[in-house]
Amino acid sequence: VNEIGMISGLNHPNLVKLYGCCVEKNQLLLVYEYMENNSLALALYGNGSRKLDWEARHKICVGIARGLEFLHEGSIMRMVHRDIKTT
C-alpha cells in the first residue's frame, strides 16, 4: 500500500492518474482516472471503426516511451514499471 501512495503522487501527461485504493480483507481495488476511449487494447486489436492507423500508433508509442522515461529518469522516485499492458 505504501507504493500506491507514492504512485498516486505522480503527475505526467502520459501516465494514467491513480487516485487511490481500497483494501478490504484480501481484496485490493485501485481507482484510476476515467479513460474516455476505454482501453488501448480495444483500439489496437478490436474490430470495427476504432482501428488505428500507423501515425496514431506511432504517437501512442512515443507517448508510452515518454511516460516510461519519466518513471525511470524524470520523477523524484525513480521506478521501473515491469508490467506494461494495453488494457
PyMOL Python script that loads the backbone (N, CA, C, O; Angstrom):
from pymol import cmd

cmd.read_pdbstr("""\
ATOM      1  N   VAL A   1       0.838  -1.195   0.000  1.00  0.00           N
ATOM      2  CA  VAL A   1       0.000   0.000   0.000  1.00  0.00           C
ATOM      3  C   VAL A   1       0.876   1.250   0.000  1.00  0.00           C
ATOM      4  O   VAL A   1       0.459   2.279  -0.531  1.00  0.00           O
ATOM      5  N   ASN A   2       2.066   1.194   0.572  1.00  0.00           N
ATOM      6  CA  ASN A   2       2.976   2.332   0.575  1.00  0.00           C
ATOM      7  C   ASN A   2       3.344   2.747  -0.849  1.00  0.00           C
ATOM      8  O   ASN A   2       3.413   3.937  -1.154  1.00  0.00           O
ATOM      9  N   GLU A   3       3.580   1.756  -1.722  1.00  0.00           N
ATOM     10  CA  GLU A   3       3.905   2.048  -3.119  1.00  0.00           C
ATOM     11  C   GLU A   3       2.752   2.754  -3.814  1.00  0.00           C
ATOM     12  O   GLU A   3       2.975   3.626  -4.654  1.00  0.00           O
ATOM     13  N   ILE A   4       1.526   2.387  -3.475  1.00  0.00           N
ATOM     14  CA  ILE A   4       0.354   3.019  -4.076  1.00  0.00           C
ATOM     15  C   ILE A   4       0.314   4.494  -3.711  1.00  0.00           C
ATOM     16  O   ILE A   4      -0.034   5.325  -4.549  1.00  0.00           O
ATOM     17  N   GLY A   5       0.659   4.832  -2.490  1.00  0.00           N
ATOM     18  CA  GLY A   5       0.724   6.233  -2.082  1.00  0.00           C
ATOM     19  C   GLY A   5       1.749   7.004  -2.884  1.00  0.00           C
ATOM     20  O   GLY A   5       1.508   8.149  -3.267  1.00  0.00           O
ATOM     21  N   MET A   6       2.889   6.388  -3.140  1.00  0.00           N
ATOM     22  CA  MET A   6       3.929   7.047  -3.930  1.00  0.00           C
ATOM     23  C   MET A   6       3.474   7.226  -5.372  1.00  0.00           C
ATOM     24  O   MET A   6       3.654   8.298  -5.950  1.00  0.00           O
ATOM     25  N   ILE A   7       2.886   6.182  -5.959  1.00  0.00           N
ATOM     26  CA  ILE A   7       2.456   6.236  -7.353  1.00  0.00           C
ATOM     27  C   ILE A   7       1.337   7.246  -7.544  1.00  0.00           C
ATOM     28  O   ILE A   7       1.292   7.928  -8.568  1.00  0.00           O
ATOM     29  N   SER A   8       0.434   7.355  -6.578  1.00  0.00           N
ATOM     30  CA  SER A   8      -0.686   8.292  -6.724  1.00  0.00           C
ATOM     31  C   SER A   8      -0.214   9.742  -6.725  1.00  0.00           C
ATOM     32  O   SER A   8      -0.957  10.629  -7.146  1.00  0.00           O
ATOM     33  N   GLY A   9       1.001   9.997  -6.264  1.00  0.00           N
ATOM     34  CA  GLY A   9       1.550  11.345  -6.272  1.00  0.00           C
ATOM     35  C   GLY A   9       2.213  11.737  -7.582  1.00  0.00           C
ATOM     36  O   GLY A   9       2.593  12.895  -7.756  1.00  0.00           O
ATOM     37  N   LEU A  10       2.360  10.798  -8.505  1.00  0.00           N
ATOM     38  CA  LEU A  10       3.000  11.089  -9.790  1.00  0.00           C
ATOM     39  C   LEU A  10       2.060  11.870 -10.693  1.00  0.00           C
ATOM     40  O   LEU A  10       0.852  11.633 -10.703  1.00  0.00           O
ATOM     41  N   ASN A  11       2.627  12.806 -11.454  1.00  0.00           N
ATOM     42  CA  ASN A  11       1.823  13.607 -12.368  1.00  0.00           C
ATOM     43  C   ASN A  11       2.586  13.788 -13.675  1.00  0.00           C
ATOM     44  O   ASN A  11       3.630  14.439 -13.710  1.00  0.00           O
ATOM     45  N   HIS A  12       2.055  13.204 -14.752  1.00  0.00           N
ATOM     46  CA  HIS A  12       2.669  13.302 -16.072  1.00  0.00           C
ATOM     47  C   HIS A  12       1.569  13.104 -17.105  1.00  0.00           C
ATOM     48  O   HIS A  12       0.688  12.269 -16.897  1.00  0.00           O
ATOM     49  N   PRO A  13       1.590  13.845 -18.216  1.00  0.00           N
ATOM     50  CA  PRO A  13       0.504  13.728 -19.202  1.00  0.00           C
ATOM     51  C   PRO A  13       0.398  12.354 -19.864  1.00  0.00           C
ATOM     52  O   PRO A  13      -0.647  12.031 -20.428  1.00  0.00           O
ATOM     53  N   ASN A  14       1.451  11.541 -19.810  1.00  0.00           N
ATOM     54  CA  ASN A  14       1.410  10.227 -20.441  1.00  0.00           C
ATOM     55  C   ASN A  14       1.211   9.087 -19.441  1.00  0.00           C
ATOM     56  O   ASN A  14       1.399   7.921 -19.786  1.00  0.00           O
ATOM     57  N   LEU A  15       0.837   9.416 -18.220  1.00  0.00           N
ATOM     58  CA  LEU A  15       0.532   8.402 -17.212  1.00  0.00           C
ATOM     59  C   LEU A  15      -0.927   8.528 -16.808  1.00  0.00           C
ATOM     60  O   LEU A  15      -1.440   9.635 -16.644  1.00  0.00           O
ATOM     61  N   VAL A  16      -1.593   7.393 -16.647  1.00  0.00           N
ATOM     62  CA  VAL A  16      -2.963   7.396 -16.138  1.00  0.00           C
ATOM     63  C   VAL A  16      -2.883   7.693 -14.646  1.00  0.00           C
ATOM     64  O   VAL A  16      -2.126   7.048 -13.921  1.00  0.00           O
ATOM     65  N   LYS A  17      -3.658   8.660 -14.193  1.00  0.00           N
ATOM     66  CA  LYS A  17      -3.628   9.095 -12.800  1.00  0.00           C
ATOM     67  C   LYS A  17      -4.268   8.042 -11.900  1.00  0.00           C
ATOM     68  O   LYS A  17      -5.388   7.598 -12.153  1.00  0.00           O
ATOM     69  N   LEU A  18      -3.554   7.647 -10.852  1.00  0.00           N
ATOM     70  CA  LEU A  18      -4.091   6.759  -9.823  1.00  0.00           C
ATOM     71  C   LEU A  18      -4.590   7.633  -8.686  1.00  0.00           C
ATOM     72  O   LEU A  18      -3.805   8.315  -8.025  1.00  0.00           O
ATOM     73  N   TYR A  19      -5.900   7.610  -8.459  1.00  0.00           N
ATOM     74  CA  TYR A  19      -6.490   8.465  -7.429  1.00  0.00           C
ATOM     75  C   TYR A  19      -6.417   7.857  -6.040  1.00  0.00           C
ATOM     76  O   TYR A  19      -6.326   8.591  -5.056  1.00  0.00           O
ATOM     77  N   GLY A  20      -6.454   6.559  -5.935  1.00  0.00           N
ATOM     78  CA  GLY A  20      -6.399   5.946  -4.619  1.00  0.00           C
ATOM     79  C   GLY A  20      -6.705   4.468  -4.680  1.00  0.00           C
ATOM     80  O   GLY A  20      -6.753   3.859  -5.749  1.00  0.00           O
ATOM     81  N   CYS A  21      -6.912   3.905  -3.495  1.00  0.00           N
ATOM     82  CA  CYS A  21      -7.178   2.475  -3.427  1.00  0.00           C
ATOM     83  C   CYS A  21      -8.033   2.160  -2.214  1.00  0.00           C
ATOM     84  O   CYS A  21      -8.217   2.988  -1.322  1.00  0.00           O
ATOM     85  N   CYS A  22      -8.542   0.958  -2.206  1.00  0.00           N
ATOM     86  CA  CYS A  22      -9.312   0.454  -1.079  1.00  0.00           C
ATOM     87  C   CYS A  22      -8.854  -0.979  -0.830  1.00  0.00           C
ATOM     88  O   CYS A  22      -8.830  -1.798  -1.750  1.00  0.00           O
ATOM     89  N   VAL A  23      -8.493  -1.278   0.407  1.00  0.00           N
ATOM     90  CA  VAL A  23      -8.079  -2.622   0.774  1.00  0.00           C
ATOM     91  C   VAL A  23      -9.088  -3.152   1.784  1.00  0.00           C
ATOM     92  O   VAL A  23      -9.314  -2.551   2.834  1.00  0.00           O
ATOM     93  N   GLU A  24      -9.690  -4.290   1.447  1.00  0.00           N
ATOM     94  CA  GLU A  24     -10.648  -4.905   2.352  1.00  0.00           C
ATOM     95  C   GLU A  24     -10.427  -6.410   2.327  1.00  0.00           C
ATOM     96  O   GLU A  24     -10.568  -7.052   1.285  1.00  0.00           O
ATOM     97  N   LYS A  25     -10.083  -6.958   3.465  1.00  0.00           N
ATOM     98  CA  LYS A  25      -9.720  -8.373   3.588  1.00  0.00           C
ATOM     99  C   LYS A  25      -8.587  -8.662   2.613  1.00  0.00           C
ATOM    100  O   LYS A  25      -7.530  -8.040   2.716  1.00  0.00           O
ATOM    101  N   ASN A  26      -8.769  -9.577   1.677  1.00  0.00           N
ATOM    102  CA  ASN A  26      -7.690  -9.880   0.728  1.00  0.00           C
ATOM    103  C   ASN A  26      -7.949  -9.266  -0.643  1.00  0.00           C
ATOM    104  O   ASN A  26      -7.356  -9.697  -1.632  1.00  0.00           O
ATOM    105  N   GLN A  27      -8.824  -8.266  -0.718  1.00  0.00           N
ATOM    106  CA  GLN A  27      -9.169  -7.603  -1.974  1.00  0.00           C
ATOM    107  C   GLN A  27      -8.523  -6.219  -2.048  1.00  0.00           C
ATOM    108  O   GLN A  27      -8.522  -5.478  -1.066  1.00  0.00           O
ATOM    109  N   LEU A  28      -7.982  -5.879  -3.202  1.00  0.00           N
ATOM    110  CA  LEU A  28      -7.396  -4.562  -3.442  1.00  0.00           C
ATOM    111  C   LEU A  28      -8.106  -3.941  -4.633  1.00  0.00           C
ATOM    112  O   LEU A  28      -8.173  -4.546  -5.703  1.00  0.00           O
ATOM    113  N   LEU A  29      -8.630  -2.747  -4.455  1.00  0.00           N
ATOM    114  CA  LEU A  29      -9.310  -2.016  -5.524  1.00  0.00           C
ATOM    115  C   LEU A  29      -8.521  -0.747  -5.802  1.00  0.00           C
ATOM    116  O   LEU A  29      -8.304   0.061  -4.899  1.00  0.00           O
ATOM    117  N   LEU A  30      -8.089  -0.567  -7.056  1.00  0.00           N
ATOM    118  CA  LEU A  30      -7.373   0.637  -7.462  1.00  0.00           C
ATOM    119  C   LEU A  30      -8.336   1.543  -8.213  1.00  0.00           C
ATOM    120  O   LEU A  30      -9.130   1.068  -9.025  1.00  0.00           O
ATOM    121  N   VAL A  31      -8.272   2.846  -7.950  1.00  0.00           N
ATOM    122  CA  VAL A  31      -9.162   3.817  -8.586  1.00  0.00           C
ATOM    123  C   VAL A  31      -8.320   4.726  -9.476  1.00  0.00           C
ATOM    124  O   VAL A  31      -7.521   5.526  -8.989  1.00  0.00           O
ATOM    125  N   TYR A  32      -8.516   4.588 -10.806  1.00  0.00           N
ATOM    126  CA  TYR A  32      -7.792   5.373 -11.798  1.00  0.00           C
ATOM    127  C   TYR A  32      -8.705   6.429 -12.406  1.00  0.00           C
ATOM    128  O   TYR A  32      -9.928   6.348 -12.286  1.00  0.00           O
ATOM    129  N   GLU A  33      -8.103   7.422 -13.061  1.00  0.00           N
ATOM    130  CA  GLU A  33      -8.893   8.414 -13.781  1.00  0.00           C
ATOM    131  C   GLU A  33      -9.675   7.737 -14.898  1.00  0.00           C
ATOM    132  O   GLU A  33      -9.279   6.685 -15.400  1.00  0.00           O
ATOM    133  N   TYR A  34     -10.783   8.350 -15.277  1.00  0.00           N
ATOM    134  CA  TYR A  34     -11.633   7.820 -16.341  1.00  0.00           C
ATOM    135  C   TYR A  34     -10.930   7.987 -17.680  1.00  0.00           C
ATOM    136  O   TYR A  34     -10.457   9.076 -18.006  1.00  0.00           O
ATOM    137  N   MET A  35     -10.863   6.920 -18.448  1.00  0.00           N
ATOM    138  CA  MET A  35     -10.262   6.957 -19.778  1.00  0.00           C
ATOM    139  C   MET A  35     -11.393   6.894 -20.801  1.00  0.00           C
ATOM    140  O   MET A  35     -12.051   5.864 -20.943  1.00  0.00           O
ATOM    141  N   GLU A  36     -11.611   7.982 -21.501  1.00  0.00           N
ATOM    142  CA  GLU A  36     -12.771   8.164 -22.373  1.00  0.00           C
ATOM    143  C   GLU A  36     -12.928   7.087 -23.438  1.00  0.00           C
ATOM    144  O   GLU A  36     -14.049   6.654 -23.704  1.00  0.00           O
ATOM    145  N   ASN A  37     -11.856   6.650 -24.044  1.00  0.00           N
ATOM    146  CA  ASN A  37     -11.939   5.703 -25.161  1.00  0.00           C
ATOM    147  C   ASN A  37     -11.687   4.259 -24.750  1.00  0.00           C
ATOM    148  O   ASN A  37     -11.288   3.442 -25.580  1.00  0.00           O
ATOM    149  N   ASN A  38     -11.913   3.935 -23.491  1.00  0.00           N
ATOM    150  CA  ASN A  38     -11.754   2.579 -22.983  1.00  0.00           C
ATOM    151  C   ASN A  38     -10.280   2.200 -22.979  1.00  0.00           C
ATOM    152  O   ASN A  38      -9.443   3.022 -22.606  1.00  0.00           O
ATOM    153  N   SER A  39      -9.940   0.992 -23.379  1.00  0.00           N
ATOM    154  CA  SER A  39      -8.554   0.537 -23.288  1.00  0.00           C
ATOM    155  C   SER A  39      -7.834   0.662 -24.631  1.00  0.00           C
ATOM    156  O   SER A  39      -8.459   0.674 -25.691  1.00  0.00           O
ATOM    157  N   LEU A  40      -6.535   0.754 -24.560  1.00  0.00           N
ATOM    158  CA  LEU A  40      -5.716   0.789 -25.766  1.00  0.00           C
ATOM    159  C   LEU A  40      -5.835  -0.530 -26.523  1.00  0.00           C
ATOM    160  O   LEU A  40      -5.798  -0.543 -27.753  1.00  0.00           O
ATOM    161  N   ALA A  41      -5.977  -1.632 -25.801  1.00  0.00           N
ATOM    162  CA  ALA A  41      -6.103  -2.944 -26.442  1.00  0.00           C
ATOM    163  C   ALA A  41      -7.286  -2.983 -27.395  1.00  0.00           C
ATOM    164  O   ALA A  41      -7.196  -3.572 -28.472  1.00  0.00           O
ATOM    165  N   LEU A  42      -8.388  -2.366 -27.012  1.00  0.00           N
ATOM    166  CA  LEU A  42      -9.576  -2.353 -27.865  1.00  0.00           C
ATOM    167  C   LEU A  42      -9.292  -1.628 -29.182  1.00  0.00           C
ATOM    168  O   LEU A  42      -9.720  -2.077 -30.245  1.00  0.00           O
ATOM    169  N   ALA A  43      -8.575  -0.517 -29.110  1.00  0.00           N
ATOM    170  CA  ALA A  43      -8.238   0.236 -30.326  1.00  0.00           C
ATOM    171  C   ALA A  43      -7.209  -0.505 -31.182  1.00  0.00           C
ATOM    172  O   ALA A  43      -7.270  -0.450 -32.410  1.00  0.00           O
ATOM    173  N   LEU A  44      -6.272  -1.193 -30.543  1.00  0.00           N
ATOM    174  CA  LEU A  44      -5.226  -1.891 -31.293  1.00  0.00           C
ATOM    175  C   LEU A  44      -5.709  -3.202 -31.903  1.00  0.00           C
ATOM    176  O   LEU A  44      -5.370  -3.523 -33.042  1.00  0.00           O
ATOM    177  N   TYR A  45      -6.497  -3.955 -31.147  1.00  0.00           N
ATOM    178  CA  TYR A  45      -6.829  -5.315 -31.562  1.00  0.00           C
ATOM    179  C   TYR A  45      -8.310  -5.539 -31.834  1.00  0.00           C
ATOM    180  O   TYR A  45      -8.690  -6.600 -32.329  1.00  0.00           O
ATOM    181  N   GLY A  46      -9.149  -4.561 -31.522  1.00  0.00           N
ATOM    182  CA  GLY A  46     -10.587  -4.727 -31.692  1.00  0.00           C
ATOM    183  C   GLY A  46     -11.019  -4.643 -33.146  1.00  0.00           C
ATOM    184  O   GLY A  46     -10.239  -4.282 -34.027  1.00  0.00           O
ATOM    185  N   ASN A  47     -12.260  -4.979 -33.372  1.00  0.00           N
ATOM    186  CA  ASN A  47     -12.842  -4.915 -34.717  1.00  0.00           C
ATOM    187  C   ASN A  47     -13.526  -3.572 -34.924  1.00  0.00           C
ATOM    188  O   ASN A  47     -13.845  -2.877 -33.960  1.00  0.00           O
ATOM    189  N   GLY A  48     -13.747  -3.216 -36.157  1.00  0.00           N
ATOM    190  CA  GLY A  48     -14.568  -2.050 -36.449  1.00  0.00           C
ATOM    191  C   GLY A  48     -13.798  -0.775 -36.668  1.00  0.00           C
ATOM    192  O   GLY A  48     -12.617  -0.783 -37.014  1.00  0.00           O
ATOM    193  N   SER A  49     -14.501   0.332 -36.455  1.00  0.00           N
ATOM    194  CA  SER A  49     -14.004   1.658 -36.821  1.00  0.00           C
ATOM    195  C   SER A  49     -12.939   2.189 -35.877  1.00  0.00           C
ATOM    196  O   SER A  49     -12.360   3.239 -36.153  1.00  0.00           O
ATOM    197  N   ARG A  50     -12.659   1.510 -34.782  1.00  0.00           N
ATOM    198  CA  ARG A  50     -11.693   2.021 -33.817  1.00  0.00           C
ATOM    199  C   ARG A  50     -10.258   1.660 -34.171  1.00  0.00           C
ATOM    200  O   ARG A  50      -9.342   2.019 -33.432  1.00  0.00           O
ATOM    201  N   LYS A  51     -10.036   0.966 -35.274  1.00  0.00           N
ATOM    202  CA  LYS A  51      -8.677   0.601 -35.674  1.00  0.00           C
ATOM    203  C   LYS A  51      -7.829   1.855 -35.868  1.00  0.00           C
ATOM    204  O   LYS A  51      -8.301   2.862 -36.395  1.00  0.00           O
ATOM    205  N   LEU A  52      -6.586   1.780 -35.441  1.00  0.00           N
ATOM    206  CA  LEU A  52      -5.679   2.924 -35.516  1.00  0.00           C
ATOM    207  C   LEU A  52      -4.768   2.817 -36.734  1.00  0.00           C
ATOM    208  O   LEU A  52      -4.298   1.732 -37.078  1.00  0.00           O
ATOM    209  N   ASP A  53      -4.524   3.956 -37.381  1.00  0.00           N
ATOM    210  CA  ASP A  53      -3.554   3.963 -38.475  1.00  0.00           C
ATOM    211  C   ASP A  53      -2.145   4.010 -37.879  1.00  0.00           C
ATOM    212  O   ASP A  53      -1.977   4.162 -36.670  1.00  0.00           O
ATOM    213  N   TRP A  54      -1.143   3.878 -38.741  1.00  0.00           N
ATOM    214  CA  TRP A  54       0.232   3.796 -38.249  1.00  0.00           C
ATOM    215  C   TRP A  54       0.701   5.100 -37.625  1.00  0.00           C
ATOM    216  O   TRP A  54       1.513   5.074 -36.700  1.00  0.00           O
ATOM    217  N   GLU A  55       0.220   6.226 -38.097  1.00  0.00           N
ATOM    218  CA  GLU A  55       0.596   7.511 -37.491  1.00  0.00           C
ATOM    219  C   GLU A  55       0.094   7.582 -36.051  1.00  0.00           C
ATOM    220  O   GLU A  55       0.824   8.014 -35.158  1.00  0.00           O
ATOM    221  N   ALA A  56      -1.141   7.164 -35.824  1.00  0.00           N
ATOM    222  CA  ALA A  56      -1.694   7.163 -34.467  1.00  0.00           C
ATOM    223  C   ALA A  56      -0.948   6.170 -33.583  1.00  0.00           C
ATOM    224  O   ALA A  56      -0.665   6.465 -32.422  1.00  0.00           O
ATOM    225  N   ARG A  57      -0.628   5.003 -34.119  1.00  0.00           N
ATOM    226  CA  ARG A  57       0.131   4.007 -33.351  1.00  0.00           C
ATOM    227  C   ARG A  57       1.510   4.549 -32.971  1.00  0.00           C
ATOM    228  O   ARG A  57       1.986   4.317 -31.860  1.00  0.00           O
ATOM    229  N   HIS A  58       2.147   5.270 -33.894  1.00  0.00           N
ATOM    230  CA  HIS A  58       3.453   5.864 -33.610  1.00  0.00           C
ATOM    231  C   HIS A  58       3.340   6.885 -32.477  1.00  0.00           C
ATOM    232  O   HIS A  58       4.173   6.900 -31.570  1.00  0.00           O
ATOM    233  N   LYS A  59       2.310   7.739 -32.525  1.00  0.00           N
ATOM    234  CA  LYS A  59       2.105   8.731 -31.461  1.00  0.00           C
ATOM    235  C   LYS A  59       1.906   8.051 -30.110  1.00  0.00           C
ATOM    236  O   LYS A  59       2.413   8.525 -29.093  1.00  0.00           O
ATOM    237  N   ILE A  60       1.174   6.949 -30.097  1.00  0.00           N
ATOM    238  CA  ILE A  60       0.945   6.204 -28.859  1.00  0.00           C
ATOM    239  C   ILE A  60       2.262   5.644 -28.334  1.00  0.00           C
ATOM    240  O   ILE A  60       2.543   5.741 -27.140  1.00  0.00           O
ATOM    241  N   CYS A  61       3.072   5.059 -29.216  1.00  0.00           N
ATOM    242  CA  CYS A  61       4.368   4.507 -28.805  1.00  0.00           C
ATOM    243  C   CYS A  61       5.278   5.584 -28.227  1.00  0.00           C
ATOM    244  O   CYS A  61       5.945   5.355 -27.217  1.00  0.00           O
ATOM    245  N   VAL A  62       5.311   6.743 -28.850  1.00  0.00           N
ATOM    246  CA  VAL A  62       6.130   7.850 -28.350  1.00  0.00           C
ATOM    247  C   VAL A  62       5.613   8.303 -26.981  1.00  0.00           C
ATOM    248  O   VAL A  62       6.407   8.581 -26.083  1.00  0.00           O
ATOM    249  N   GLY A  63       4.301   8.378 -26.819  1.00  0.00           N
ATOM    250  CA  GLY A  63       3.724   8.752 -25.527  1.00  0.00           C
ATOM    251  C   GLY A  63       4.063   7.754 -24.437  1.00  0.00           C
ATOM    252  O   GLY A  63       4.385   8.141 -23.313  1.00  0.00           O
ATOM    253  N   ILE A  64       3.993   6.472 -24.763  1.00  0.00           N
ATOM    254  CA  ILE A  64       4.363   5.433 -23.797  1.00  0.00           C
ATOM    255  C   ILE A  64       5.831   5.572 -23.420  1.00  0.00           C
ATOM    256  O   ILE A  64       6.184   5.477 -22.245  1.00  0.00           O
ATOM    257  N   ALA A  65       6.687   5.798 -24.413  1.00  0.00           N
ATOM    258  CA  ALA A  65       8.121   5.970 -24.149  1.00  0.00           C
ATOM    259  C   ALA A  65       8.371   7.179 -23.254  1.00  0.00           C
ATOM    260  O   ALA A  65       9.222   7.124 -22.367  1.00  0.00           O
ATOM    261  N   ARG A  66       7.644   8.266 -23.476  1.00  0.00           N
ATOM    262  CA  ARG A  66       7.815   9.455 -22.628  1.00  0.00           C
ATOM    263  C   ARG A  66       7.362   9.182 -21.198  1.00  0.00           C
ATOM    264  O   ARG A  66       7.999   9.633 -20.246  1.00  0.00           O
ATOM    265  N   GLY A  67       6.270   8.449 -21.049  1.00  0.00           N
ATOM    266  CA  GLY A  67       5.818   8.085 -19.708  1.00  0.00           C
ATOM    267  C   GLY A  67       6.824   7.205 -18.991  1.00  0.00           C
ATOM    268  O   GLY A  67       7.098   7.407 -17.808  1.00  0.00           O
ATOM    269  N   LEU A  68       7.381   6.223 -19.703  1.00  0.00           N
ATOM    270  CA  LEU A  68       8.389   5.348 -19.100  1.00  0.00           C
ATOM    271  C   LEU A  68       9.659   6.116 -18.760  1.00  0.00           C
ATOM    272  O   LEU A  68      10.264   5.889 -17.712  1.00  0.00           O
ATOM    273  N   GLU A  69      10.062   7.022 -19.640  1.00  0.00           N
ATOM    274  CA  GLU A  69      11.253   7.840 -19.361  1.00  0.00           C
ATOM    275  C   GLU A  69      11.038   8.659 -18.096  1.00  0.00           C
ATOM    276  O   GLU A  69      11.956   8.812 -17.290  1.00  0.00           O
ATOM    277  N   PHE A  70       9.837   9.181 -17.920  1.00  0.00           N
ATOM    278  CA  PHE A  70       9.529   9.936 -16.710  1.00  0.00           C
ATOM    279  C   PHE A  70       9.654   9.045 -15.479  1.00  0.00           C
ATOM    280  O   PHE A  70      10.242   9.452 -14.477  1.00  0.00           O
ATOM    281  N   LEU A  71       9.105   7.834 -15.544  1.00  0.00           N
ATOM    282  CA  LEU A  71       9.203   6.917 -14.407  1.00  0.00           C
ATOM    283  C   LEU A  71      10.648   6.546 -14.107  1.00  0.00           C
ATOM    284  O   LEU A  71      11.044   6.476 -12.944  1.00  0.00           O
ATOM    285  N   HIS A  72      11.442   6.306 -15.158  1.00  0.00           N
ATOM    286  CA  HIS A  72      12.824   5.855 -14.975  1.00  0.00           C
ATOM    287  C   HIS A  72      13.768   6.981 -14.584  1.00  0.00           C
ATOM    288  O   HIS A  72      14.656   6.781 -13.757  1.00  0.00           O
ATOM    289  N   GLU A  73      13.590   8.163 -15.167  1.00  0.00           N
ATOM    290  CA  GLU A  73      14.579   9.225 -15.008  1.00  0.00           C
ATOM    291  C   GLU A  73      14.023  10.558 -14.519  1.00  0.00           C
ATOM    292  O   GLU A  73      14.737  11.313 -13.860  1.00  0.00           O
ATOM    293  N   GLY A  74      12.778  10.857 -14.827  1.00  0.00           N
ATOM    294  CA  GLY A  74      12.270  12.205 -14.616  1.00  0.00           C
ATOM    295  C   GLY A  74      11.609  12.481 -13.285  1.00  0.00           C
ATOM    296  O   GLY A  74      11.552  13.634 -12.857  1.00  0.00           O
ATOM    297  N   SER A  75      11.110  11.458 -12.618  1.00  0.00           N
ATOM    298  CA  SER A  75      10.420  11.706 -11.355  1.00  0.00           C
ATOM    299  C   SER A  75      11.401  11.620 -10.197  1.00  0.00           C
ATOM    300  O   SER A  75      12.492  11.066 -10.330  1.00  0.00           O
ATOM    301  N   ILE A  76      11.004  12.168  -9.074  1.00  0.00           N
ATOM    302  CA  ILE A  76      11.844  12.104  -7.875  1.00  0.00           C
ATOM    303  C   ILE A  76      12.034  10.654  -7.455  1.00  0.00           C
ATOM    304  O   ILE A  76      13.126  10.247  -7.058  1.00  0.00           O
ATOM    305  N   MET A  77      10.945   9.871  -7.548  1.00  0.00           N
ATOM    306  CA  MET A  77      11.005   8.448  -7.216  1.00  0.00           C
ATOM    307  C   MET A  77      11.245   7.675  -8.506  1.00  0.00           C
ATOM    308  O   MET A  77      10.305   7.440  -9.264  1.00  0.00           O
ATOM    309  N   ARG A  78      12.444   7.290  -8.760  1.00  0.00           N
ATOM    310  CA  ARG A  78      12.735   6.541  -9.983  1.00  0.00           C
ATOM    311  C   ARG A  78      12.232   5.113  -9.820  1.00  0.00           C
ATOM    312  O   ARG A  78      12.516   4.449  -8.824  1.00  0.00           O
ATOM    313  N   MET A  79      11.474   4.651 -10.823  1.00  0.00           N
ATOM    314  CA  MET A  79      10.930   3.297 -10.738  1.00  0.00           C
ATOM    315  C   MET A  79      10.902   2.653 -12.113  1.00  0.00           C
ATOM    316  O   MET A  79      10.813   3.331 -13.136  1.00  0.00           O
ATOM    317  N   VAL A  80      10.978   1.333 -12.114  1.00  0.00           N
ATOM    318  CA  VAL A  80      10.870   0.543 -13.332  1.00  0.00           C
ATOM    319  C   VAL A  80       9.514  -0.141 -13.281  1.00  0.00           C
ATOM    320  O   VAL A  80       9.197  -0.812 -12.298  1.00  0.00           O
ATOM    321  N   HIS A  81       8.717   0.017 -14.317  1.00  0.00           N
ATOM    322  CA  HIS A  81       7.330  -0.462 -14.299  1.00  0.00           C
ATOM    323  C   HIS A  81       7.233  -1.982 -14.366  1.00  0.00           C
ATOM    324  O   HIS A  81       6.589  -2.570 -13.497  1.00  0.00           O
ATOM    325  N   ARG A  82       7.817  -2.632 -15.318  1.00  0.00           N
ATOM    326  CA  ARG A  82       7.885  -4.082 -15.498  1.00  0.00           C
ATOM    327  C   ARG A  82       6.570  -4.774 -15.840  1.00  0.00           C
ATOM    328  O   ARG A  82       6.551  -6.002 -15.917  1.00  0.00           O
ATOM    329  N   ASP A  83       5.472  -4.054 -16.050  1.00  0.00           N
ATOM    330  CA  ASP A  83       4.205  -4.726 -16.366  1.00  0.00           C
ATOM    331  C   ASP A  83       3.356  -3.843 -17.277  1.00  0.00           C
ATOM    332  O   ASP A  83       2.220  -3.509 -16.939  1.00  0.00           O
ATOM    333  N   ILE A  84       3.899  -3.468 -18.422  1.00  0.00           N
ATOM    334  CA  ILE A  84       3.182  -2.605 -19.360  1.00  0.00           C
ATOM    335  C   ILE A  84       2.144  -3.437 -20.104  1.00  0.00           C
ATOM    336  O   ILE A  84       2.465  -4.483 -20.667  1.00  0.00           O
ATOM    337  N   LYS A  85       0.890  -2.964 -20.104  1.00  0.00           N
ATOM    338  CA  LYS A  85      -0.202  -3.658 -20.793  1.00  0.00           C
ATOM    339  C   LYS A  85      -1.003  -2.654 -21.597  1.00  0.00           C
ATOM    340  O   LYS A  85      -0.966  -1.454 -21.322  1.00  0.00           O
ATOM    341  N   THR A  86      -1.724  -3.140 -22.585  1.00  0.00           N
ATOM    342  CA  THR A  86      -2.593  -2.280 -23.381  1.00  0.00           C
ATOM    343  C   THR A  86      -3.991  -2.187 -22.793  1.00  0.00           C
ATOM    344  O   THR A  86      -4.838  -1.481 -23.341  1.00  0.00           O
ATOM    345  N   THR A  87      -4.254  -2.876 -21.699  1.00  0.00           N
ATOM    346  CA  THR A  87      -5.593  -2.845 -21.096  1.00  0.00           C
ATOM    347  C   THR A  87      -5.672  -1.874 -19.946  1.00  0.00           C
ATOM    348  O   THR A  87      -6.729  -1.729 -19.331  1.00  0.00           O
TER     349      THR A  87
END
""", "prot")
cmd.dss("prot")
cmd.show_as("cartoon", "prot")
cmd.util.cbc("prot")
cmd.orient("prot")
